[in-house]
Amino acid sequence: MAKRDKLLAKAKNSPQNISFQELEALAAAYGLFLKQGGGGSSHYIQRLPDGTKNTIVREGNKVKRWYVQDVVEAIETFGVTQEKEGSNGRESEGEED
């Protein structure tokens, strides 16, 4: 099981035990990044492909379980996996005749 899959399982099964760093890494692994509001704010914004956004409030290294649940829901709805692309990012060449 890949690291991101383990993090996703942990977030689903035990959202109250996810650190902010784990949540940030989880969101990034699925292409849904968190951006800090500005000026050293404790608020982070996750913009989703449908135009909506999630606000996540960081409390030290902790994050409330409902914010974790919001990110998990966004991953299940919009998550982009890196595995769909080839390992070098190029498509394979056509066959020779």
Secondary structure as the mmCIF struct_conf table of DSSP 4:
data_model
#
loop_
_struct_conf.conf_type_id
_struct_conf.id
_struct_conf.beg_label_comp_id
_struct_conf.beg_label_asym_id
_struct_conf.beg_label_seq_id
_struct_conf.end_label_comp_id
_struct_conf.end_label_asym_id
_struct_conf.end_label_seq_id
HELX_RH_AL_P HELX_RH_AL_P1 LYS A 3 ASN A 13
HELX_RH_3T_P HELX_RH_3T_P1 PRO A 15 ASN A 17
STRN STRN1 SER A 19 SER A 19
HELX_RH_AL_P HELX_RH_AL_P2 PHE A 20 ALA A 29
TURN_TY1_P TURN_TY1_P1 TYR A 30 GLY A 31
STRN STRN2 LYS A 35 GLN A 36
BEND BEND1 GLY A 38 GLY A 38
TURN_TY1_P TURN_TY1_P2 GLY A 39 GLY A 40
BEND BEND2 SER A 42 SER A 42
STRN STRN3 HIS A 43 ARG A 47
TURN_TY1_P TURN_TY1_P3 PRO A 49 ASP A 50
BEND BEND3 GLY A 51 GLY A 51
STRN STRN4 LYS A 53 GLU A 59
TURN_TY1_P TURN_TY1_P4 GLY A 60 ASN A 61
STRN STRN5 LYS A 62 VAL A 63
HELX_RH_AL_P HELX_RH_AL_P3 ARG A 65 PHE A 78
HELX_RH_3T_P HELX_RH_3T_P2 GLN A 82 LYS A 84
BEND BEND4 GLU A 85 GLU A 85
TURN_TY1_P TURN_TY1_P5 SER A 87 ASN A 88
BEND BEND5 GLY A 89 GLY A 89
HELX_LH_PP_P HELX_LH_PP_P1 GLU A 91 GLU A 96
#
